[in-house]
Amino acid sequence: MMDSATYPQLFAPLKERQRALRDTMPEHLDLRIHRALSWLHRAEQCEDDDGAFIFLWIALNAAYANDNHGDPEPDQTAFQFFIKRIVNLDKSGHIGDLVWDTYQTAIKHLLDNEFVYQRYWDYQNHKPGIDEWQISFNRARDRSKSALVNQRTDEVLNIVMERLYTLRNQLVHGGATCGGKVNRSQVIDGRRILGSLVPVIIGVMLDNATEHWGEPFYQVRKS
């Protein structure tokens, strides 16, 4: 396991920014950012990769999820739109730097790993309608390689997040052993990627506080 000190520690400067902007931000956005930062802080304090990955995913959900009066589980289409929006609003190009420079090797490993590809598991579990996973896996890999070659940041990032969502399901639903060796490389890569990506997403949202980010789930109510 990597030493937690080697992971980014980005909570403190973001919290200072949030406090400075609190009085001018829409209430819904302030609550969303406050919650996301609380989970980012917890993730940065976490000494194990499994726990940190889960806390970072909660931070991502706090930043992203909208209360559309339905299931709080993420909607894939809405999440893809969110990622594309964040990439477009990231005028400093920090997300592009993460995808094309910092984590390019880790991303390629994830895209080539069938164990974080959901259709592989659907096939293994004999899910109806899933006759072959390899064809769709190869197509997805070809699509991701094309996106990598053409530097389509939002498309690559969405494919990466699909893989990390499968990893999230494995951990949250008890489909993996805590600290287990079998999925260690993808958990470590997932923690590293989210540990850098989530703070950038929060920063972009703070930079664009006048944008409408929707209503968060379970808003604070007074009795």
C-alpha positions in Angstrom: 0.0 0.0 0.0 1.3 3.5 -0.8 2.0 5.9 2.1 -1.0 8.2 2.5 1.4 11.1 2.5 2.1 10.5 -1.2 -1.5 11.3 -2.0 -2.7 14.9 -2.8 -3.8 16.9 0.3 -6.1 19.5 -1.3 -8.9 20.0 1.2 -7.4 22.9 3.1 -7.1 25.5 0.3 -10.5 24.5 -1.1 -12.1 24.9 2.3 -10.6 28.4 2.5 -12.1 29.3 -0.9 -15.5 28.0 0.1 -15.5 30.0 3.3 -14.5 33.1 1.4 -17.3 32.7 -1.1 -19.9 31.4 1.3 -21.9 34.6 1.6 -22.1 35.1 -2.1 -22.8 31.6 -3.3 -26.3 30.2 -3.8 -27.4 28.2 -0.7 -27.8 24.9 -2.7 -24.2 25.2 -4.0 -22.8 26.1 -0.6 -24.4 23.0 0.9 -23.2 20.8 -2.0 -19.6 22.0 -1.7 -19.6 21.9 2.1 -20.7 18.3 2.0 -18.2 17.3 -0.7 -15.4 18.9 1.1 -16.2 17.1 4.4 -15.9 13.8 2.6 -12.7 14.9 0.7 -11.2 15.8 4.1 -12.1 12.4 5.5 -10.6 10.6 2.5 -7.4 12.6 2.8 -7.2 11.5 6.5 -7.8 7.8 5.6 -4.8 5.5 5.8 -6.2 2.6 3.7 -6.9 2.7 0.0 -10.3 1.0 0.1 -11.7 3.4 2.7 -10.3 6.5 0.9 -11.7 5.4 -2.4 -15.2 5.0 -0.9 -15.0 8.4 0.9 -13.8 10.0 -2.4 -16.8 8.5 -4.2 -19.2 10.0 -1.6 -17.5 13.4 -2.1 -18.0 13.0 -5.8 -21.7 12.2 -5.3 -22.1 15.1 -2.9 -20.7 17.4 -5.6 -22.6 16.0 -8.5 -25.9 14.4 -7.6 -29.2 16.3 -8.1 -32.5 15.6 -6.3 -34.8 14.9 -9.1 -37.3 13.3 -6.7 -36.2 9.9 -7.7 -33.5 7.3 -6.9 -30.3 8.8 -5.5 -28.2 6.2 -7.4 -26.4 8.1 -10.2 -28.0 8.3 -13.6 -25.4 7.5 -16.3 -26.6 10.0 -18.9 -26.8 12.8 -16.3 -23.4 11.9 -15.0 -21.9 12.0 -18.5 -23.4 15.4 -19.1 -22.0 16.6 -15.7 -18.5 15.4 -16.7 -18.7 17.1 -20.1 -19.9 20.3 -18.4 -17.1 20.3 -15.9 -14.5 19.7 -18.6 -15.9 22.6 -20.7 -15.9 24.9 -17.7 -12.3 23.9 -16.7 -10.7 26.8 -18.4 -7.3 26.2 -16.8 -7.2 22.7 -18.3 -6.4 20.9 -15.0 -8.6 17.9 -15.9 -6.8 17.5 -19.2 -3.5 17.6 -17.4 -4.7 14.7 -15.1 -5.9 12.6 -18.1 -3.1 13.2 -20.5 -0.2 13.6 -18.2 -0.4 12.6 -14.5 -2.6 9.5 -14.8 -2.3 8.4 -18.4 -0.6 5.1 -17.5 -3.1 4.3 -14.7 -6.0 5.2 -17.1 -4.7 2.8 -19.8 -4.4 0.0 -17.2 -8.0 0.6 -16.1 -9.3 0.6 -19.7 -7.5 -2.7 -20.4 -8.7 -4.4 -17.2 -11.8 -6.6 -17.7 -12.3 -7.0 -14.0 -13.6 -3.4 -13.8 -15.8 -3.9 -16.9 -19.4 -4.5 -15.8 -20.4 -6.6 -18.8 -17.7 -9.1 -17.9 -19.3 -9.7 -14.6 -22.8 -9.7 -16.1 -21.6 -12.5 -18.4 -19.9 -14.4 -15.5 -23.2 -14.2 -13.5 -25.3 -15.5 -16.5 -27.3 -12.3 -16.7 -30.1 -12.6 -19.3 -29.2 -11.0 -22.7 -25.4 -10.9 -22.0 -24.1 -13.6 -24.4 -20.7 -12.2 -25.0 -18.6 -9.6 -23.2 -15.4 -9.7 -25.1 -16.8 -8.1 -28.2 -18.3 -5.1 -26.3 -15.1 -4.9 -24.2 -12.9 -4.7 -27.3 -15.3 -2.1 -28.8 -15.1 0.0 -25.7 -11.4 -0.3 -25.6 -11.1 0.8 -29.2 -13.4 3.7 -28.5 -11.3 4.7 -25.6 -8.1 4.4 -27.6 -9.6 6.6 -30.3 -10.6 9.2 -27.7 -7.1 9.0 -26.2 -5.5 9.6 -29.6 -7.8 12.5 -30.4 -7.6 13.8 -26.8 -11.3 13.9 -26.2 -11.0 14.5 -22.5 -14.7 14.2 -21.5 -15.2 10.9 -23.4 -12.0 9.3 -21.9 -13.0 10.5 -18.4 -16.5 9.1 -18.7 -15.2 5.7 -19.8 -12.8 5.8 -16.8 -15.6 6.7 -14.4 -17.6 3.7 -15.8 -14.8 1.4 -14.8 -14.4 3.1 -11.4 -18.1 2.8 -10.8 -17.8 -1.0 -11.2 -15.0 -0.9 -8.7 -17.2 1.2 -6.4 -19.9 -1.4 -6.6 -17.5 -4.2 -5.8 -16.4 -2.4 -2.6 -19.7 -1.0 -1.5 -21.7 -4.1 -2.1 -19.3 -6.5 -0.4 -17.9 -7.9 -3.6 -14.2 -7.5 -2.5 -12.1 -8.2 0.5 -10.9 -5.2 2.5 -7.2 -4.8 1.7 -7.4 -7.8 -0.6 -4.5 -8.4 -3.1 -6.8 -9.4 -6.0 -7.9 -5.9 -6.9 -5.2 -3.9 -5.2 -3.8 -2.2 -8.3 -7.2 -0.8 -9.5 -8.1 0.3 -6.0 -4.8 2.2 -5.7 -5.2 3.7 -9.1 -8.8 4.6 -8.4 -7.9 6.4 -5.2 -5.1 8.3 -6.9 -7.3 9.4 -9.8 -10.3 10.4 -7.6 -8.0 12.0 -5.1 -6.9 14.5 -7.8 -10.1 14.7 -9.8 -12.6 15.4 -7.0 -10.7 18.5 -5.8 -10.5 19.8 -9.4 -14.3 19.3 -9.8 -15.0 21.2 -6.6 -12.6 23.9 -7.7 -14.4 24.3 -11.1 -17.7 24.5 -9.3 -16.4 27.2 -7.1 -15.0 29.1 -10.1 -18.5 28.9 -11.7 -20.7 29.6 -8.7 -23.2 31.6 -10.8 -23.9 28.4 -12.8 -27.0 26.4 -11.8 -25.9 23.1 -10.3 -29.3 21.9 -9.2 -30.7 20.9 -5.8 -28.7 18.4 -3.6 -30.2 15.4 -2.0 -31.5 15.4 1.6 -31.4 19.2 2.1 -31.2 20.5 5.6 -34.6 21.0 7.1 -35.7 22.7 10.3 -38.1 20.8 12.5 
